């Protein structure tokens, strides 16, 4: 069965154009020219049974056991992003033109349509900006999990456009439907989605310009206030983005945050258990990391404020974060005062 392109959305990203595309095809028979670096599938938590209606079942028939891959996961991110990543596909499965599997177990966090963004947020540390990476997926959670394909397609499109527009290192996201009649129906859904789509230009001029974007959990508001006092003493810092003051009621808060992160000179993230368990904070941190990776200087400054039970990600440690545990206000003031905000 060949891959047939039904529709696509092109997303400008500087000199690059990233693409979200809908195909009719079979994910167990991906042509070489459509090889996927990562194939995303979905499952019930810890259930990798090869059932007849699932992609897991189809892969199993083709010689690739997801259950076997799950027994030796390369990365298990289910506690924070509801998915895990396999080691590179080898053996009989290597002929399927799939580099690795990412298995999304969304019901661990909530209904799949509302938490699909976790997948893209979690994937990005594993995507190399220097490579042109292709990710393929079915209409997730629409098989044994029973969610309507139209609802899931719209949720996937919203999340994908949101993250690819912010620089997520996916050159093409291939959304694949095997059934011909269903694929044609989904093409109509995608066309309707495109008709109302507006991809924001995050680098466009904006009336509110900020020197520093302050990212923090509401539980750490006293640390945020202390940080603002220390920043105000720096003559080079005039305006600090604080969501408590800058988000107008009734406004598009996500767009306001996106623009502030994209236009500020520096981003300070106050890290704590409540920060890491907040979906909004994690999203801000991922967007900040994307911008930091694309900048020619360091603009993201994490501050470790309260200890988390898990080890900080290696990429955060590599940024030479400020360690102000446990809630050391004097050290926080000293750390912020010394920050080299250009």
C-alpha positions as CSV (number, residue, x, y, z in Angstrom):
1,X,0.0,0.0,0.0
2,X,1.5,3.3,-1.0
3,X,1.5,6.6,0.9
4,X,-0.9,9.1,-0.6
5,X,-0.7,12.8,0.5
6,X,-4.2,14.1,1.2
7,X,-3.5,17.5,2.7
8,X,-0.8,19.4,4.5
9,X,-0.1,22.5,6.6
10,X,3.2,24.4,6.0
11,X,4.5,26.2,9.0
12,X,7.3,28.9,8.4
13,X,10.2,28.8,10.8
14,X,12.8,31.3,9.6
15,X,14.5,29.8,6.6
16,X,12.8,26.5,7.2
17,X,9.3,25.3,6.4
18,X,7.9,22.6,8.8
19,X,5.0,20.5,7.7
20,X,2.0,18.7,9.2
21,X,0.6,16.3,6.7
22,X,-2.3,13.8,6.4
23,X,-1.7,10.6,4.5
24,X,-3.6,7.6,3.4
25,X,-1.3,4.6,4.0
26,X,-0.2,1.7,6.2
27,X,2.2,2.4,9.1
28,X,3.4,-1.3,8.9
29,X,4.5,-0.8,5.3
30,X,6.1,2.6,5.2
31,X,7.9,3.2,1.9
32,X,11.6,4.0,2.2
33,X,11.1,7.5,0.9
34,X,8.7,8.1,3.8
35,X,10.9,6.6,6.5
36,X,10.1,7.8,10.0
37,X,12.7,8.6,12.6
38,X,10.0,8.1,15.2
39,X,6.7,6.3,15.0
40,X,4.3,7.5,17.7
41,X,1.6,5.0,18.9
42,X,-0.8,5.0,21.8
43,X,-1.8,2.5,24.4
44,X,-3.6,1.9,27.7
45,X,-1.1,2.2,30.6
46,X,1.2,-0.8,30.7
47,X,-1.0,-2.7,28.1
48,X,0.8,-3.6,24.9
49,X,-1.4,-6.5,23.9
50,X,-1.4,-6.9,20.1
51,X,-5.2,-6.6,19.5
52,X,-6.7,-6.8,16.0
53,X,-7.9,-3.2,16.0
54,X,-4.7,-1.6,17.2
55,X,-1.5,-0.4,15.5
56,X,0.3,-2.4,18.2
57,X,-1.4,-5.5,16.8
58,X,-0.5,-4.6,13.2
59,X,3.1,-4.0,14.1
60,X,3.2,-7.3,15.9
61,X,2.0,-9.1,12.8
62,X,4.7,-7.3,10.8
63,X,7.4,-8.6,13.2
64,X,7.8,-5.7,15.6
65,X,6.7,-6.4,19.2
66,X,5.9,-3.3,21.2
67,X,5.7,-5.4,24.3
68,X,9.3,-6.5,23.8
69,X,10.4,-2.9,23.3
70,X,8.5,-1.9,26.4
71,X,10.6,-4.3,28.5
72,X,13.7,-2.3,27.8
73,X,12.6,1.3,27.3
74,X,15.3,3.8,26.4
75,X,13.5,6.6,28.2
76,X,10.5,6.4,30.4
77,X,8.7,9.8,30.6
78,X,5.3,8.7,31.6
79,X,5.4,10.5,35.0
80,X,5.9,13.9,33.3
81,X,4.8,13.6,29.7
82,X,2.7,10.3,29.5
83,X,5.0,8.4,27.0
84,X,8.1,6.4,26.7
85,X,10.7,6.0,23.9
86,X,12.1,2.7,22.7
87,X,15.7,1.9,21.8
88,X,16.4,1.9,18.0
89,X,14.3,-0.7,16.2
90,X,16.5,-3.6,15.2
91,X,16.0,-7.2,14.0
92,X,12.9,-8.1,12.0
93,X,11.4,-4.7,12.7
94,X,14.2,-2.8,11.0
95,X,12.6,-3.5,7.6
96,X,9.6,-1.3,8.5
97,X,11.5,1.9,8.0
98,X,11.0,3.0,11.6
99,X,13.8,4.4,13.7
100,X,12.2,4.0,17.1
101,X,8.8,3.9,18.8
102,X,7.3,6.5,21.1
103,X,4.4,5.0,23.0
104,X,1.9,7.6,24.3
105,X,-0.2,6.4,27.3
106,X,-2.4,9.5,27.7
107,X,-5.0,8.2,30.1
108,X,-2.4,8.4,32.8
109,X,-2.9,12.2,32.6
110,X,-6.5,12.7,31.4
111,X,-8.6,12.3,28.3
112,X,-6.4,11.9,25.2
113,X,-7.8,15.0,23.3
114,X,-6.9,17.3,26.2
115,X,-3.4,16.0,26.9
116,X,-2.0,15.3,23.5
117,X,0.2,18.4,23.8
118,X,2.2,16.6,26.5
119,X,3.5,14.3,23.8
120,X,5.0,17.2,21.7
121,X,6.2,19.0,24.9
122,X,8.0,15.8,26.0
123,X,9.4,14.9,22.7
124,X,11.4,17.9,22.0
125,X,14.5,17.2,24.2
126,X,15.0,14.1,22.0
127,X,14.8,15.9,18.7
128,X,18.1,17.2,17.3
129,X,17.8,20.7,15.7
130,X,20.7,19.8,13.4
131,X,18.8,17.0,11.7
132,X,15.7,16.9,9.5
133,X,13.5,14.5,11.5
134,X,10.3,12.9,10.4
135,X,7.7,11.7,12.9
136,X,4.8,9.5,11.9
137,X,1.6,8.6,13.8
138,X,-1.9,7.2,13.4
139,X,-4.9,9.0,14.7
140,X,-3.9,8.2,18.2
141,X,-6.4,6.8,20.8
142,X,-9.0,6.1,18.1
143,X,-8.6,2.3,18.1
144,X,-9.2,0.3,21.2
145,X,-9.4,3.5,23.3
146,X,-12.4,4.5,21.3
147,X,-12.1,8.2,20.8
148,X,-13.6,9.7,17.6
149,X,-11.0,10.1,14.9
150,X,-12.3,13.6,14.0
151,X,-11.9,14.8,17.7
152,X,-8.4,13.3,17.9
153,X,-7.3,14.7,14.6
154,X,-8.2,18.2,15.6
155,X,-6.5,17.8,18.9
156,X,-3.3,16.5,17.2
157,X,-3.4,19.3,14.6
158,X,-3.8,22.0,17.3
159,X,-0.9,20.7,19.4
160,X,1.4,20.0,16.4
161,X,0.9,23.5,14.9
162,X,1.4,25.1,18.3
163,X,4.8,23.4,18.8
164,X,6.1,23.3,15.2
165,X,5.4,27.1,15.0
166,X,7.7,27.5,18.0
167,X,10.6,25.6,16.5
168,X,10.0,22.0,17.5
169,X,12.6,20.1,15.4
170,X,10.2,18.1,13.2
171,X,10.6,18.6,9.5
172,X,7.4,16.7,8.8
173,X,4.7,15.1,11.0
174,X,3.0,12.4,9.0
175,X,-0.5,11.6,10.3
176,X,-1.6,8.4,8.7
177,X,-5.0,6.7,8.2
178,X,-5.2,3.3,6.6
179,X,-8.9,3.1,5.7
180,X,-9.5,4.9,2.4
181,X,-13.1,6.1,3.2
182,X,-12.0,7.3,6.7
183,X,-9.0,9.0,5.2
184,X,-11.2,11.0,2.8
185,X,-13.5,12.0,5.7
186,X,-10.4,13.1,7.7
187,X,-9.2,15.2,4.8
188,X,-12.4,17.2,5.0
189,X,-11.8,17.7,8.7
190,X,-8.3,18.9,8.1
191,X,-9.5,21.3,5.4
192,X,-12.0,22.8,7.8
193,X,-9.3,23.1,10.5
194,X,-7.1,24.9,8.0
195,X,-9.8,27.3,7.0
196,X,-9.8,28.9,10.5
197,X,-6.1,28.4,11.2
198,X,-3.9,31.5,11.9
199,X,-0.2,30.7,12.6
200,X,1.1,33.6,14.8
201,X,4.2,35.4,13.9
202,X,5.9,35.4,17.3
203,X,8.7,37.6,16.1
204,X,6.4,40.4,14.9
205,X,6.4,43.7,16.7
206,X,4.3,43.9,19.8
207,X,3.3,46.9,21.9
208,X,4.5,45.2,25.1
209,X,8.2,44.5,25.2
210,X,9.9,43.0,28.2
211,X,13.5,42.7,29.4
212,X,12.9,39.6,31.4
213,X,10.2,36.9,31.3
214,X,9.7,35.5,34.8
215,X,8.4,31.9,34.8
216,X,7.2,30.6,38.2
217,X,4.5,28.6,39.9
218,X,1.9,30.6,42.0
219,X,3.2,28.7,45.1
220,X,6.6,30.4,44.6
221,X,5.2,33.9,44.3
222,X,7.4,35.1,47.2
223,X,10.5,34.0,45.3
224,X,9.2,35.7,42.2
225,X,8.7,39.0,44.2
226,X,12.2,38.7,45.6
227,X,13.6,38.1,42.1
228,X,11.7,41.2,40.8
229,X,13.2,43.4,43.6
230,X,16.7,42.2,42.7
231,X,16.1,42.8,39.0
232,X,14.8,46.3,39.6
233,X,18.2,47.1,41.2
234,X,19.9,46.3,37.9
235,X,19.9,49.4,35.8
236,X,19.6,47.4,32.6
237,X,16.3,45.8,33.5
238,X,13.2,47.9,33.2
239,X,10.3,45.6,32.4
240,X,9.6,42.2,33.9
241,X,6.9,39.9,32.6
242,X,4.8,38.7,35.6
243,X,1.7,36.8,34.6
244,X,-0.1,38.1,37.6
245,X,0.1,41.6,36.2
246,X,0.4,41.3,32.5
247,X,-2.3,38.9,31.4
248,X,-5.5,40.9,30.8
249,X,-8.8,39.2,31.5
250,X,-10.5,38.0,28.4
251,X,-7.3,38.2,26.3
252,X,-5.5,35.3,24.5
253,X,-3.2,34.5,27.4
254,X,-1.3,31.9,25.5
255,X,-0.5,34.3,22.7
256,X,0.6,37.0,25.2
257,X,3.0,34.5,26.9
258,X,4.3,33.3,23.5
259,X,5.1,36.8,22.4
260,X,6.7,37.7,25.7
261,X,9.0,34.7,25.7
262,X,9.9,35.3,22.0
263,X,10.7,39.0,22.5
264,X,12.3,39.3,25.9
265,X,16.1,39.6,26.5
266,X,16.2,36.9,29.2
267,X,14.0,34.2,30.8
268,X,14.3,33.3,34.5
269,X,12.6,30.1,35.6
270,X,12.1,29.4,39.3
271,X,12.2,25.6,39.6
272,X,10.4,23.7,42.3
273,X,8.1,20.7,42.7
274,X,5.0,22.8,42.0
275,X,6.7,24.2,38.9
276,X,7.5,20.8,37.4
277,X,3.9,19.5,38.1
278,X,2.3,22.5,36.4
279,X,1.5,22.0,32.7
280,X,1.7,25.7,32.1
281,X,5.1,26.1,33.7
282,X,6.5,23.1,31.9
283,X,5.2,24.5,28.6
284,X,6.9,27.9,29.3
285,X,10.2,26.1,30.2
286,X,10.1,24.1,26.9
287,X,9.4,27.2,24.9
288,X,12.2,29.0,26.7
289,X,14.6,26.1,26.0
290,X,13.7,26.2,22.3
291,X,14.5,29.9,22.2
292,X,17.7,29.4,24.2
293,X,18.9,26.7,21.8
294,X,18.3,29.0,18.8
295,X,20.1,32.0,20.3
296,X,23.7,32.9,20.0
297,X,24.0,33.6,23.7
298,X,22.5,32.2,27.0
299,X,19.1,33.7,27.6
300,X,17.6,31.1,29.9
301,X,18.5,31.2,33.6
302,X,17.0,28.5,35.8
303,X,17.0,29.0,39.5
304,X,16.5,25.9,41.7
305,X,14.4,27.1,44.5
306,X,12.8,24.1,46.2
307,X,14.1,20.5,45.9
308,X,12.2,18.1,43.6
309,X,12.3,14.4,44.3
310,X,13.7,13.7,40.8
311,X,17.1,14.7,39.3
312,X,17.1,17.8,37.2
313,X,17.3,17.1,33.5
314,X,20.8,17.1,32.1
315,X,20.1,20.0,29.8
316,X,19.1,22.2,32.8
317,X,22.2,21.2,34.7
318,X,24.3,22.1,31.6
319,X,23.0,25.7,31.9
320,X,24.8,26.2,35.1
321,X,21.6,26.9,37.0
322,X,21.5,28.9,40.2
323,X,21.1,26.7,43.3
324,X,19.1,28.6,45.9
325,X,17.7,25.6,47.8
326,X,16.0,25.5,50.2
327,X,14.2,28.8,49.6
328,X,17.3,30.8,50.4
329,X,16.3,34.4,49.8
330,X,19.7,35.8,50.4
331,X,21.3,33.5,47.8
332,X,18.4,34.2,45.4
333,X,19.1,37.9,45.6
334,X,22.8,37.4,45.1
335,X,22.3,35.0,42.1
336,X,19.8,37.3,40.3
337,X,22.1,40.4,40.9
338,X,25.0,38.6,39.2
339,X,23.0,37.4,36.1
340,X,24.5,38.6,32.9
341,X,21.4,39.9,31.1
342,X,22.5,41.4,27.8
